[in-house]
Amino acid sequence: MATVTELRYYPVKGCAGVAAAQAELTRAGLAHDRAFMVVDEEGVFRSQRRDPALATVRPAVSEDGRRLTLAAAGVEPVSVPVDAEGPRREVRLFGAPFLGIDQGGEAAGWLSEVLGVRSRLVRVPPEHDRVTDGLTPGTSGYADSCAVHLVSRSSLERFNELSGAQPLPMDRFRPNLVVDGWTEPHTEDLARRIEVGEAELGYAKLAIRCAVTMVDQSCGAKAGPEPLRTLARYRRATAGGVAFGSKFAVLRPGTLRVGDELAVGAWGPSEL
């Protein structure tokens, strides 16, 4: 039986993740996941693709969700109240327009100093009604696409066997759920309905990988060409790009815990 071995959410898009033993899964993903986003002065999102130093920013959200703390090596942390009601401004994510609530000058100044470029921090507004794509539609905050990114431990083990290079840690792929117990690598590509904890997930699509996977998450420095070089040899998706892990929509919210068993209710063909 497969079980959840890691739960991780990413309060600020592109920044470090937060490990949890237990988390609430909402329609938009794990609570607080990608609820905030760093943007430039024009409102365009910042990503590790161009700003790898984002990986060094360690966010923490208070239990009630009303305060956000940002920390990074070499600078004093900053703690700001979360504004969930302020004026909306237009932001852009992969060219698509959304709205965000600016979190003020203190957070903006701190991020601008750490990243070395003028930046602002925005939060998803309560009325955010994004519709995500894939086989099972859903919603999410400022994630690249779907609410939940799931990777099995056996998939990473197979990748590291094939690469012949220094083994990569799981954090290179920034998953929300890590699963152990599926002996066949990439079983997550075939699962169409999964019950886990109190929740149910519906398969949306393969996770197509980008240059963010070449950033060392421990120091925020580009360290390619892996994993993209090896994935290009054996994980090319039919629709284009290279895949590792799968994306899911949330069919039924609920509490998830490390150690929860996964029950697959439906299977489907590989999209490779």
MIDOSE-1310 file (N, C-alpha, C; in nm, 2 decimals, decimal comma, always signed):
residues 272
matv	+0,08/-0,12/+0,00/+0,00/+0,00/+0,00/+0,09/+0,12/+0,00; +0,06/+0,22/-0,09/+0,13/+0,34/-0,09/+0,09/+0,44/+0,02; +0,18/+0,51/+0,07/+0,15/+0,61/+0,18/+0,22/+0,74/+0,15; +0,16/+0,84/+0,21/+0,22/+0,98/+0,21/+0,34/+0,99/+0,30
telr	+0,45/+1,02/+0,25/+0,57/+1,04/+0,33/+0,61/+1,18/+0,35; +0,57/+1,27/+0,26/+0,59/+1,41/+0,28/+0,47/+1,49/+0,24; +0,45/+1,60/+0,31/+0,35/+1,70/+0,28/+0,42/+1,83/+0,28; +0,41/+1,91/+0,17/+0,48/+2,04/+0,16/+0,40/+2,14/+0,09
yypv	+0,39/+2,26/+0,15/+0,32/+2,37/+0,08/+0,42/+2,49/+0,06; +0,39/+2,57/-0,03/+0,47/+2,68/-0,07/+0,40/+2,81/-0,06; +0,40/+2,88/+0,06/+0,32/+3,00/+0,08/+0,34/+3,11/-0,03; +0,46/+3,13/-0,06/+0,50/+3,23/-0,16/+0,55/+3,16/-0,29
kgca	+0,48/+3,18/-0,40/+0,52/+3,12/-0,52/+0,67/+3,14/-0,55; +0,74/+3,03/-0,58/+0,88/+3,04/-0,61/+0,97/+3,03/-0,49; +0,92/+3,05/-0,37/+1,01/+3,05/-0,25/+1,01/+2,91/-0,19; +1,08/+2,90/-0,08/+1,10/+2,77/-0,02/+0,97/+2,72/+0,03
gvaa	+0,96/+2,58/+0,04/+0,84/+2,52/+0,09/+0,85/+2,50/+0,24; +0,73/+2,46/+0,29/+0,71/+2,43/+0,44/+0,66/+2,29/+0,45; +0,74/+2,21/+0,53/+0,70/+2,07/+0,55/+0,60/+2,07/+0,66; +0,50/+1,98/+0,65/+0,40/+1,96/+0,75/+0,37/+1,82/+0,78
aqae	+0,34/+1,78/+0,90/+0,30/+1,65/+0,94/+0,15/+1,63/+0,91; +0,07/+1,74/+0,91/-0,07/+1,74/+0,88/-0,10/+1,87/+0,81; -0,20/+1,87/+0,72/-0,24/+1,99/+0,65/-0,38/+1,98/+0,60; -0,45/+2,09/+0,59/-0,58/+2,09/+0,53/-0,57/+2,11/+0,38
ltra	-0,64/+2,02/+0,31/-0,64/+2,03/+0,16/-0,77/+2,10/+0,13; -0,76/+2,21/+0,06/-0,87/+2,29/+0,02/-0,90/+2,27/-0,13; -1,00/+2,32/-0,19/-1,02/+2,31/-0,33/-0,90/+2,37/-0,41; -0,83/+2,46/-0,35/-0,72/+2,52/-0,42/-0,59/+2,46/-0,39
glah	-0,59/+2,35/-0,31/-0,46/+2,29/-0,27/-0,44/+2,29/-0,13; -0,32/+2,25/-0,08/-0,29/+2,26/+0,06/-0,31/+2,40/+0,11; -0,36/+2,42/+0,23/-0,39/+2,55/+0,29/-0,26/+2,64/+0,28; -0,28/+2,76/+0,23/-0,17/+2,86/+0,21/-0,08/+2,83/+0,09
draf	-0,10/+2,72/+0,02/-0,01/+2,69/-0,09/-0,03/+2,80/-0,21; +0,09/+2,86/-0,24/+0,09/+2,96/-0,35/-0,02/+3,07/-0,33; -0,04/+3,11/-0,20/-0,14/+3,21/-0,17/-0,08/+3,35/-0,20; +0,06/+3,36/-0,20/+0,13/+3,48/-0,22/+0,22/+3,47/-0,35
mvvd	+0,25/+3,58/-0,41/+0,33/+3,58/-0,52/+0,41/+3,71/-0,53; +0,54/+3,69/-0,57/+0,63/+3,81/-0,59/+0,62/+3,85/-0,73; +0,60/+3,99/-0,75/+0,58/+4,04/-0,88/+0,68/+4,16/-0,90; +0,70/+4,19/-1,03/+0,78/+4,31/-1,05/+0,69/+4,44/-1,05
eegv	+0,75/+4,55/-1,08/+0,67/+4,68/-1,07/+0,55/+4,68/-1,16; +0,55/+4,60/-1,27/+0,44/+4,60/-1,36/+0,34/+4,49/-1,33; +0,37/+4,42/-1,22/+0,27/+4,31/-1,18/+0,30/+4,18/-1,24; +0,41/+4,16/-1,31/+0,44/+4,03/-1,37/+0,51/+3,94/-1,27
frsq	+0,47/+3,82/-1,26/+0,52/+3,73/-1,15/+0,67/+3,70/-1,17; +0,74/+3,69/-1,06/+0,88/+3,65/-1,06/+0,89/+3,50/-1,03; +0,98/+3,44/-1,10/+1,00/+3,29/-1,09/+1,15/+3,26/-1,08; +1,18/+3,14/-1,02/+1,31/+3,10/-1,02/+1,38/+3,08/-1,15
rrdp	+1,30/+3,08/-1,26/+1,35/+3,07/-1,39/+1,45/+3,19/-1,42; +1,41/+3,31/-1,37/+1,49/+3,43/-1,39/+1,55/+3,48/-1,26; +1,48/+3,45/-1,15/+1,52/+3,50/-1,01/+1,54/+3,38/-0,92; +1,65/+3,30/-0,94/+1,67/+3,18/-0,86/+1,69/+3,20/-0,71
alat	+1,72/+3,33/-0,67/+1,74/+3,36/-0,53/+1,61/+3,35/-0,46; +1,49/+3,34/-0,52/+1,37/+3,32/-0,46/+1,37/+3,19/-0,37; +1,45/+3,09/-0,41/+1,46/+2,97/-0,34/+1,51/+2,99/-0,20; +1,59/+3,10/-0,18/+1,65/+3,12/-0,04/+1,55/+3,19/+0,05
vrpa	+1,44/+3,23/+0,00/+1,34/+3,30/+0,09/+1,25/+3,19/+0,16; +1,25/+3,20/+0,29/+1,17/+3,10/+0,37/+1,05/+3,16/+0,43; +0,93/+3,14/+0,38/+0,81/+3,20/+0,43/+0,75/+3,11/+0,54; +0,68/+3,18/+0,63/+0,60/+3,11/+0,73/+0,47/+3,18/+0,75
vsed	+0,36/+3,11/+0,75/+0,23/+3,17/+0,77/+0,18/+3,13/+0,91; +0,13/+3,23/+0,99/+0,08/+3,20/+1,12/-0,04/+3,10/+1,11; -0,07/+3,03/+1,22/-0,17/+2,93/+1,22/-0,31/+2,99/+1,17; -0,34/+3,11/+1,21/-0,46/+3,17/+1,17/-0,46/+3,24/+1,04
grrl	-0,34/+3,24/+0,97/-0,33/+3,29/+0,84/-0,32/+3,44/+0,83; -0,30/+3,51/+0,95/-0,31/+3,66/+0,95/-0,17/+3,72/+0,95; -0,07/+3,65/+0,96/+0,07/+3,71/+0,96/+0,16/+3,62/+0,87; +0,24/+3,69/+0,80/+0,34/+3,62/+0,71/+0,48/+3,67/+0,75
tlaa	+0,57/+3,57/+0,77/+0,71/+3,60/+0,81/+0,80/+3,55/+0,69; +0,89/+3,64/+0,65/+0,99/+3,61/+0,55/+1,13/+3,61/+0,61; +1,21/+3,50/+0,58/+1,34/+3,49/+0,63/+1,44/+3,45/+0,52; +1,56/+3,49/+0,54/+1,67/+3,45/+0,44/+1,80/+3,48/+0,51
agve	+1,90/+3,40/+0,47/+2,04/+3,41/+0,53/+2,09/+3,55/+0,51; +2,15/+3,61/+0,62/+2,22/+3,73/+0,61/+2,14/+3,86/+0,62; +2,01/+3,84/+0,64/+1,93/+3,96/+0,66/+1,83/+3,93/+0,77; +1,79/+4,04/+0,84/+1,69/+4,03/+0,94/+1,55/+3,98/+0,88
pvsv	+1,48/+3,89/+0,94/+1,35/+3,85/+0,89/+1,25/+3,96/+0,91; +1,15/+3,96/+0,83/+1,04/+4,06/+0,84/+0,91/+3,98/+0,86; +0,82/+4,04/+0,95/+0,69/+3,98/+0,98/+0,59/+4,09/+0,95; +0,49/+4,06/+0,86/+0,39/+4,16/+0,82/+0,25/+4,10/+0,84
pvda	+0,15/+4,18/+0,88/+0,02/+4,14/+0,88/-0,03/+4,11/+0,74; -0,11/+4,01/+0,72/-0,16/+3,97/+0,59/-0,29/+4,06/+0,56; -0,28/+4,12/+0,45/-0,40/+4,21/+0,40/-0,48/+4,12/+0,31; -0,60/+4,09/+0,35/-0,69/+4,01/+0,26/-0,81/+4,09/+0,21
egpr	-0,80/+4,23/+0,24/-0,92/+4,31/+0,20/-0,88/+4,43/+0,12; -0,75/+4,46/+0,10/-0,71/+4,59/+0,04/-0,74/+4,60/-0,10; -0,71/+4,71/-0,17/-0,73/+4,73/-0,31/-0,67/+4,62/-0,39; -0,74/+4,58/-0,50/-0,69/+4,49/-0,59/-0,61/+4,55/-0,70
revr	-0,51/+4,48/-0,75/-0,43/+4,53/-0,86/-0,41/+4,42/-0,96; -0,39/+4,45/-1,08/-0,38/+4,35/-1,19/-0,24/+4,29/-1,18; -0,23/+4,15/-1,18/-0,10/+4,08/-1,19/-0,11/+3,99/-1,31; +0,01/+3,94/-1,35/+0,01/+3,85/-1,47/+0,09/+3,73/-1,44
lfga	+0,03/+3,61/-1,47/+0,10/+3,48/-1,44/+0,10/+3,41/-1,58; +0,22/+3,39/-1,63/+0,23/+3,33/-1,77/+0,14/+3,40/-1,87; +0,14/+3,53/-1,86/+0,06/+3,61/-1,95/-0,09/+3,63/-1,92; -0,14/+3,55/-1,83/-0,28/+3,55/-1,80/-0,31/+3,66/-1,69
pflg	-0,41/+3,74/-1,70/-0,44/+3,84/-1,60/-0,51/+3,78/-1,48; -0,47/+3,82/-1,36/-0,54/+3,79/-1,24/-0,53/+3,91/-1,15; -0,59/+3,90/-1,03/-0,59/+4,01/-0,94/-0,51/+3,97/-0,81; -0,45/+4,07/-0,75/-0,37/+4,04/-0,63/-0,39/+4,16/-0,53
idqg	-0,37/+4,13/-0,40/-0,38/+4,24/-0,30/-0,24/+4,27/-0,26; -0,19/+4,39/-0,28/-0,05/+4,42/-0,24/-0,04/+4,42/-0,09; +0,08/+4,36/-0,05/+0,10/+4,34/+0,10/+0,19/+4,45/+0,16; +0,21/+4,56/+0,09/+0,27/+4,68/+0,15/+0,41/+4,70/+0,13
geaa	+0,46/+4,81/+0,18/+0,60/+4,85/+0,15/+0,70/+4,78/+0,23; +0,67/+4,73/+0,35/+0,78/+4,66/+0,43/+0,81/+4,53/+0,36; +0,72/+4,45/+0,32/+0,74/+4,33/+0,25/+0,81/+4,35/+0,12; +0,77/+4,46/+0,04/+0,83/+4,49/-0,08/+0,97/+4,53/-0,07
gwls	+1,00/+4,61/+0,03/+1,14/+4,65/+0,05/+1,23/+4,54/+0,09; +1,18/+4,45/+0,17/+1,26/+4,33/+0,21/+1,29/+4,24/+0,09; +1,19/+4,21/+0,01/+1,21/+4,13/-0,10/+1,30/+4,19/-0,21; +1,29/+4,32/-0,22/+1,37/+4,39/-0,32/+1,52/+4,38/-0,28
evlg	+1,55/+4,39/-0,15/+1,68/+4,38/-0,10/+1,74/+4,24/-0,12; +1,66/+4,14/-0,09/+1,71/+4,00/-0,10/+1,73/+3,96/-0,24; +1,64/+4,00/-0,33/+1,64/+3,95/-0,47/+1,73/+4,04/-0,55; +1,76/+4,17/-0,51/+1,84/+4,26/-0,59/+1,76/+4,32/-0,70
vrsr	+1,63/+4,31/-0,70/+1,55/+4,38/-0,80/+1,42/+4,43/-0,74; +1,37/+4,54/-0,78/+1,25/+4,59/-0,72/+1,13/+4,50/-0,74; +1,07/+4,47/-0,62/+0,97/+4,37/-0,62/+0,85/+4,41/-0,53; +0,74/+4,35/-0,55/+0,62/+4,36/-0,46/+0,57/+4,23/-0,43
lvrv	+0,49/+4,22/-0,32/+0,43/+4,09/-0,28/+0,28/+4,11/-0,28; +0,21/+4,01/-0,35/+0,06/+4,02/-0,36/+0,01/+3,89/-0,30; -0,12/+3,90/-0,26/-0,19/+3,78/-0,21/-0,31/+3,76/-0,29; -0,35/+3,63/-0,30/-0,47/+3,59/-0,38/-0,59/+3,66/-0,31
ppeh	-0,68/+3,72/-0,38/-0,80/+3,78/-0,31/-0,90/+3,67/-0,29; -0,99/+3,70/-0,19/-1,09/+3,59/-0,16/-1,18/+3,55/-0,27; -1,20/+3,64/-0,37/-1,29/+3,61/-0,48/-1,22/+3,54/-0,60; -1,09/+3,51/-0,58/-1,01/+3,44/-0,68/-1,09/+3,32/-0,73
drvt	-1,12/+3,31/-0,86/-1,20/+3,20/-0,91/-1,13/+3,13/-1,03; -1,00/+3,12/-1,03/-0,93/+3,06/-1,14/-0,98/+2,92/-1,17; -0,98/+2,88/-1,29/-1,02/+2,74/-1,34/-0,89/+2,68/-1,40; -0,85/+2,57/-1,35/-0,73/+2,51/-1,40/-0,77/+2,40/-1,51
dglt	-0,67/+2,37/-1,59/-0,69/+2,28/-1,71/-0,66/+2,14/-1,68; -0,67/+2,05/-1,78/-0,63/+1,91/-1,77/-0,76/+1,82/-1,77; -0,73/+1,69/-1,76/-0,84/+1,59/-1,77/-0,95/+1,62/-1,66; -0,91/+1,66/-1,54/-1,00/+1,70/-1,44/-0,98/+1,84/-1,40
pgts	-1,08/+1,93/-1,44/-1,06/+2,07/-1,40/-1,07/+2,10/-1,25; -1,01/+2,20/-1,21/-1,02/+2,24/-1,07/-0,99/+2,39/-1,05; -0,92/+2,42/-0,94/-0,88/+2,56/-0,91/-0,75/+2,55/-0,84; -0,69/+2,67/-0,83/-0,56/+2,68/-0,75/-0,54/+2,83/-0,72
gyad	-0,44/+2,86/-0,64/-0,40/+3,00/-0,61/-0,31/+3,04/-0,73; -0,19/+3,08/-0,69/-0,09/+3,12/-0,79/+0,00/+3,01/-0,84; -0,04/+2,88/-0,82/+0,04/+2,77/-0,87/+0,05/+2,78/-1,02; +0,16/+2,72/-1,08/+0,17/+2,72/-1,22/+0,04/+2,67/-1,29
scav	-0,02/+2,57/-1,23/-0,14/+2,52/-1,29/-0,23/+2,46/-1,18; -0,23/+2,33/-1,17/-0,32/+2,26/-1,08/-0,29/+2,27/-0,93; -0,39/+2,22/-0,85/-0,38/+2,24/-0,71/-0,27/+2,16/-0,64; -0,26/+2,03/-0,69/-0,17/+1,94/-0,61/-0,07/+1,87/-0,71
hlvs	+0,06/+1,88/-0,67/+0,16/+1,81/-0,75/+0,21/+1,69/-0,67; +0,20/+1,57/-0,72/+0,23/+1,45/-0,66/+0,34/+1,38/-0,73; +0,44/+1,33/-0,65/+0,56/+1,25/-0,70/+0,58/+1,13/-0,62; +0,61/+1,02/-0,68/+0,64/+0,90/-0,60/+0,79/+0,89/-0,58
rssl	+0,83/+0,83/-0,46/+0,97/+0,81/-0,43/+1,03/+0,72/-0,54; +0,96/+0,62/-0,59/+1,02/+0,53/-0,69/+1,05/+0,60/-0,82; +0,98/+0,71/-0,85/+1,01/+0,78/-0,97/+1,14/+0,86/-0,96; +1,17/+0,91/-0,84/+1,29/+0,98/-0,82/+1,41/+0,88/-0,81
erfn	+1,39/+0,76/-0,76/+1,49/+0,66/-0,75/+1,53/+0,62/-0,89; +1,43/+0,60/-0,98/+1,46/+0,56/-1,12/+1,53/+0,67/-1,19; +1,49/+0,80/-1,17/+1,57/+0,91/-1,23/+1,71/+0,91/-1,19; +1,74/+0,90/-1,06/+1,88/+0,90/-1,01/+1,96/+0,78/-1,06
elsg	+1,89/+0,67/-1,08/+1,96/+0,55/-1,14/+2,01/+0,58/-1,28; +1,92/+0,64/-1,36/+1,94/+0,67/-1,50/+2,04/+0,79/-1,53; +2,04/+0,88/-1,44/+2,12/+1,00/-1,46/+2,27/+0,97/-1,45; +2,31/+0,88/-1,36/+2,45/+0,85/-1,35/+2,53/+0,97/-1,29
aqpl	+2,46/+1,07/-1,24/+2,53/+1,19/-1,18/+2,50/+1,19/-1,03; +2,54/+1,29/-0,97/+2,51/+1,31/-0,82/+2,36/+1,30/-0,80; +2,31/+1,22/-0,72/+2,16/+1,21/-0,70/+2,10/+1,34/-0,66; +1,99/+1,37/-0,72/+1,91/+1,49/-0,69/+1,81/+1,46/-0,58
pmdr	+1,79/+1,56/-0,49/+1,69/+1,55/-0,38/+1,55/+1,57/-0,44; +1,45/+1,53/-0,37/+1,31/+1,55/-0,41/+1,28/+1,70/-0,43; +1,34/+1,79/-0,35/+1,30/+1,93/-0,35/+1,33/+2,00/-0,48; +1,41/+1,94/-0,57/+1,43/+1,99/-0,70/+1,30/+2,00/-0,78
frpn	+1,21/+1,91/-0,75/+1,08/+1,90/-0,82/+0,96/+1,97/-0,75; +0,98/+2,02/-0,63/+0,89/+2,10/-0,55/+0,75/+2,04/-0,55; +0,74/+1,91/-0,50/+0,60/+1,85/-0,50/+0,53/+1,89/-0,37; +0,40/+1,87/-0,37/+0,31/+1,89/-0,25/+0,30/+1,76/-0,18
lvvd	+0,29/+1,65/-0,25/+0,27/+1,52/-0,19/+0,38/+1,43/-0,24; +0,46/+1,36/-0,15/+0,55/+1,26/-0,19/+0,50/+1,13/-0,14; +0,50/+1,03/-0,22/+0,43/+0,90/-0,19/+0,54/+0,79/-0,20; +0,54/+0,70/-0,11/+0,62/+0,58/-0,11/+0,53/+0,45/-0,11
gwte	+0,59/+0,35/-0,17/+0,51/+0,22/-0,17/+0,47/+0,17/-0,31; +0,47/+0,26/-0,41/+0,45/+0,22/-0,54/+0,58/+0,17/-0,60; +0,60/+0,04/-0,62/+0,73/-0,01/-0,66/+0,76/+0,03/-0,81; +0,66/+0,04/-0,89/+0,68/+0,08/-1,03/+0,69/+0,23/-1,04
phte	+0,80/+0,28/-1,09/+0,82/+0,43/-1,11/+0,71/+0,48/-1,20; +0,67/+0,61/-1,17/+0,57/+0,69/-1,24/+0,43/+0,63/-1,24; +0,40/+0,55/-1,13/+0,26/+0,51/-1,11/+0,17/+0,62/-1,10; +0,22/+0,74/-1,05/+0,13/+0,86/-1,04/+0,08/+0,90/-1,17
dlar	+0,14/+0,87/-1,28/+0,09/+0,91/-1,42/-0,03/+0,84/-1,45; -0,06/+0,72/-1,39/-0,17/+0,63/-1,43/-0,29/+0,64/-1,34; -0,27/+0,70/-1,22/-0,38/+0,71/-1,12/-0,48/+0,82/-1,16; -0,60/+0,79/-1,18/-0,70/+0,88/-1,22/-0,79/+0,93/-1,11
riev	-0,81/+0,85/-1,01/-0,89/+0,89/-0,89/-0,81/+0,84/-0,77; -0,78/+0,92/-0,67/-0,71/+0,88/-0,55/-0,78/+0,93/-0,43; -0,81/+0,84/-0,34/-0,86/+0,88/-0,20/-0,74/+0,87/-0,11; -0,72/+0,98/-0,03/-0,61/+0,99/+0,06/-0,65/+1,07/+0,18
geae	-0,63/+1,02/+0,30/-0,69/+1,08/+0,42/-0,84/+1,10/+0,40; -0,88/+1,23/+0,43/-1,02/+1,26/+0,41/-1,06/+1,31/+0,27; -0,96/+1,32/+0,19/-0,97/+1,39/+0,06/-0,98/+1,29/-0,06; -1,01/+1,35/-0,18/-1,01/+1,28/-0,30/-0,95/+1,37/-0,41
lgya	-0,86/+1,31/-0,49/-0,79/+1,38/-0,60/-0,83/+1,32/-0,73; -0,84/+1,41/-0,83/-0,87/+1,37/-0,97/-0,75/+1,41/-1,06; -0,70/+1,31/-1,14/-0,58/+1,34/-1,22/-0,62/+1,45/-1,32; -0,52/+1,54/-1,34/-0,54/+1,65/-1,44/-0,44/+1,63/-1,56
klai	-0,31/+1,62/-1,53/-0,22/+1,61/-1,64/-0,08/+1,58/-1,58; +0,01/+1,54/-1,67/+0,15/+1,53/-1,63/+0,21/+1,66/-1,59; +0,31/+1,66/-1,50/+0,38/+1,78/-1,46/+0,50/+1,80/-1,56; +0,48/+1,89/-1,65/+0,59/+1,92/-1,75/+0,69/+2,01/-1,68
rcav	+0,82/+1,97/-1,69/+0,92/+2,03/-1,61/+0,99/+2,15/-1,69; +1,04/+2,25/-1,61/+1,10/+2,36/-1,67/+1,24/+2,38/-1,60; +1,30/+2,50/-1,63/+1,44/+2,53/-1,58/+1,44/+2,54/-1,43; +1,33/+2,56/-1,36/+1,33/+2,57/-1,22/+1,39/+2,45/-1,16
tmvd	+1,37/+2,33/-1,22/+1,43/+2,21/-1,17/+1,58/+2,21/-1,17; +1,65/+2,30/-1,24/+1,79/+2,30/-1,24/+1,85/+2,40/-1,13; +1,76/+2,45/-1,05/+1,80/+2,54/-0,94/+1,82/+2,46/-0,81; +1,94/+2,47/-0,75/+1,97/+2,41/-0,62/+1,89/+2,48/-0,52
qscg	+1,79/+2,41/-0,46/+1,69/+2,48/-0,37/+1,76/+2,51/-0,24; +1,87/+2,46/-0,21/+1,94/+2,49/-0,08/+2,01/+2,62/-0,08; +2,05/+2,67/-0,20/+2,13/+2,79/-0,21/+2,08/+2,89/-0,31; +1,98/+2,85/-0,39/+1,92/+2,95/-0,49/+2,02/+2,97/-0,61
akag	+2,10/+2,87/-0,65/+2,19/+2,89/-0,76/+2,16/+2,79/-0,87; +2,17/+2,83/-0,99/+2,15/+2,74/-1,10/+2,26/+2,63/-1,11; +2,21/+2,51/-1,12/+2,31/+2,40/-1,11/+2,28/+2,29/-1,22; +2,23/+2,33/-1,34/+2,20/+2,24/-1,44/+2,32/+2,17/-1,49
pepl	+2,30/+2,08/-1,59/+2,19/+2,06/-1,68/+2,08/+1,96/-1,63; +2,11/+1,89/-1,51/+2,01/+1,80/-1,46/+1,91/+1,87/-1,38; +1,79/+1,82/-1,38/+1,74/+1,69/-1,43/+1,69/+1,69/-1,58; +1,69/+1,81/-1,64/+1,63/+1,81/-1,78/+1,70/+1,73/-1,88
rtla	+1,84/+1,72/-1,87/+1,91/+1,64/-1,96/+1,87/+1,49/-1,96; +1,86/+1,44/-1,84/+1,82/+1,30/-1,83/+1,68/+1,28/-1,87; +1,59/+1,36/-1,82/+1,45/+1,35/-1,85/+1,42/+1,35/-2,00; +1,50/+1,43/-2,07/+1,48/+1,44/-2,22/+1,51/+1,31/-2,29
ryrr	+1,58/+1,22/-2,22/+1,61/+1,09/-2,28/+1,50/+0,99/-2,26; +1,42/+1,00/-2,15/+1,32/+0,89/-2,13/+1,18/+0,94/-2,08; +1,16/+1,07/-2,07/+1,03/+1,12/-2,02/+0,97/+1,23/-2,11; +0,98/+1,21/-2,24/+0,92/+1,31/-2,33/+0,77/+1,29/-2,34
atag	+0,70/+1,39/-2,32/+0,55/+1,38/-2,32/+0,50/+1,39/-2,47; +0,39/+1,32/-2,49/+0,33/+1,33/-2,63/+0,30/+1,47/-2,67; +0,25/+1,55/-2,57/+0,21/+1,69/-2,60/+0,32/+1,79/-2,60; +0,44/+1,74/-2,57/+0,56/+1,82/-2,57/+0,62/+1,84/-2,43
gvaf	+0,75/+1,87/-2,43/+0,81/+1,89/-2,30/+0,85/+1,75/-2,24; +0,92/+1,76/-2,12/+0,96/+1,65/-2,04/+0,88/+1,64/-1,91; +0,84/+1,52/-1,87/+0,75/+1,51/-1,76/+0,81/+1,44/-1,64; +0,77/+1,49/-1,52/+0,81/+1,42/-1,40/+0,71/+1,45/-1,29
gskf	+0,64/+1,35/-1,24/+0,53/+1,37/-1,15/+0,40/+1,41/-1,22; +0,29/+1,42/-1,15/+0,16/+1,44/-1,20/+0,09/+1,55/-1,12; +0,00/+1,62/-1,19/-0,09/+1,72/-1,13/-0,23/+1,67/-1,11; -0,29/+1,71/-1,00/-0,42/+1,67/-0,96/-0,51/+1,78/-0,92
avlr	-0,64/+1,77/-0,95/-0,74/+1,86/-0,89/-0,80/+1,80/-0,77; -0,85/+1,89/-0,68/-0,91/+1,84/-0,56/-1,06/+1,82/-0,58; -1,10/+1,69/-0,57/-1,24/+1,66/-0,58/-1,32/+1,67/-0,45; -1,25/+1,64/-0,34/-1,31/+1,65/-0,21/-1,20/+1,69/-0,11
pgtl	-1,22/+1,81/-0,05/-1,12/+1,86/+0,05/-1,12/+1,78/+0,17; -1,02/+1,79/+0,25/-1,01/+1,72/+0,38/-0,87/+1,73/+0,44; -0,86/+1,67/+0,55/-0,73/+1,67/+0,62/-0,64/+1,56/+0,57; -0,51/+1,60/+0,55/-0,41/+1,50/+0,50/-0,31/+1,49/+0,61
rvgd	-0,25/+1,37/+0,63/-0,14/+1,35/+0,73/-0,03/+1,26/+0,67; +0,09/+1,29/+0,71/+0,20/+1,20/+0,67/+0,16/+1,06/+0,73; +0,17/+0,96/+0,65/+0,14/+0,82/+0,69/+0,00/+0,78/+0,63; -0,08/+0,87/+0,58/-0,21/+0,84/+0,52/-0,18/+0,74/+0,40
elav	-0,27/+0,64/+0,39/-0,26/+0,55/+0,28/-0,34/+0,61/+0,16; -0,29/+0,57/+0,04/-0,36/+0,61/-0,09/-0,44/+0,49/-0,14; -0,56/+0,51/-0,18/-0,64/+0,41/-0,25/-0,68/+0,46/-0,38; -0,63/+0,40/-0,49/-0,66/+0,44/-0,63/-0,79/+0,38/-0,67
gawg	-0,89/+0,46/-0,71/-1,02/+0,41/-0,75/-1,03/+0,40/-0,90; -0,94/+0,46/-0,98/-0,95/+0,44/-1,12/-0,81/+0,47/-1,18; -0,79/+0,39/-1,29/-0,66/+0,40/-1,36/-0,68/+0,44/-1,50; -0,57/+0,49/-1,56/-0,58/+0,53/-1,70/-0,45/+0,51/-1,77
psel	-0,45/+0,54/-1,90/-0,32/+0,52/-1,98/-0,22/+0,63/-1,96; -0,10/+0,60/-1,98/+0,01/+0,70/-1,98/-0,01/+0,80/-2,09; +0,03/+0,93/-2,06/+0,02/+1,03/-2,16/+0,16/+1,05/-2,23; +0,26/+0,97/-2,20/+0,39/+0,97/-2,26/+0,38/+0,91/-2,40
